Amino acid sequence: MPSATDRLDFAPPRDAGSVRAFGLALLVHVLLIAALTWGVNWKRSDQSVSFEAELWSSVPQAAAPKLVEAPPPPPPEPAQKAPEVKATPPAPDVDIALEQEKKRKLLQQQKELEAQKALDKQKAEALAKKEKEKEKELKAKEEQAKRLAAQQEAKKLEAQKQARQQDADKQSQAAAQKQRQEALNRMMGLAGASGAPNASGIAQKSSGPSGSYGGKVRAKVKPNVVFTDDVAGNPTAEVEVRTTADGTIISQRLVKSSGNAAWDDAVIKAIIRTGSMPRDVDGRVPTPMILEFRPKD
């Protein structure tokens, strides 16, 4: 069943001057009742008819004053009650209902808006709190990472320091061991040393060839070189030669080419023809040895 509010929504708009017209009508009725009351009282008031009469006599005599009795006062007229004007119940005020409905809706909208604002505020606070916690956690992680990096750096520096200390210890130990070994070798090689009186070595025999050994090798190999080509410049061919203890050549290898294949080949063939290398002044044959050959030497 539709409510009164629903019916009022479709009612025609009420005249804006109905309240004022109702008030004016009530005032006119009150004034009319007052005027009627005053008119009735005026007609009921006592009206005495005055008249005059003349009497003639032969002797003028003064007449005694006539006893005039005062008329009794009229009984008090009961006060007439003003006719009761029964106000008809006003028709449903459509404007008031609409206004109330608007106020109710506005109040409801304000409440919903306030509730939404409160919800948004709670969400914002929760988000801010979450962001703050996240930032705090991130900061803690960064600090932890910094501490770990600092610890790792300290460990690295300590390891480097220990490594340097170990290297220094090893070097000092190696130097001491070398000094001990040199002293021991010097003492062991005093009896059978083969060096010159002014030699400063510690070995019994020199490990390298003597200064005159190169000339001996050249004198033995050069006659076996067969090369008649004309060569620009004086290129050098380097050959590695390995021998046995008695000087027999067991291998030869070109380690550096002269740039002239014919000269390189002639040098290799000459070493093969030589067959063995001469002994040095100490009776030994150095091996391996690198020999240099130039076509114009």
Secondary structure, DSSP 8 states (H G I E B T S, - for coil): ---HHHHHHTS----TTHHHHHHHHHHHHHHHHHHHHHHHHHHHS------------SS----------------------------------HHHHHHHHHHHHHHHHHHHHHHHHHHHHHHHHHHHHHHHHHHHHHHHHHHHHHHHHHHHHHHHHHHHHHHHHHHHHHHHHHHHHHHHHHHHHHHHTTTT--S-TT----SSS-SS--TTHHHHHHHHHGGG-------SS---EEEEEEE-TT-BEEEEEEEE--S-HHHHHHHHHHHHHH-B----TTS---SSEEEEE-TT-
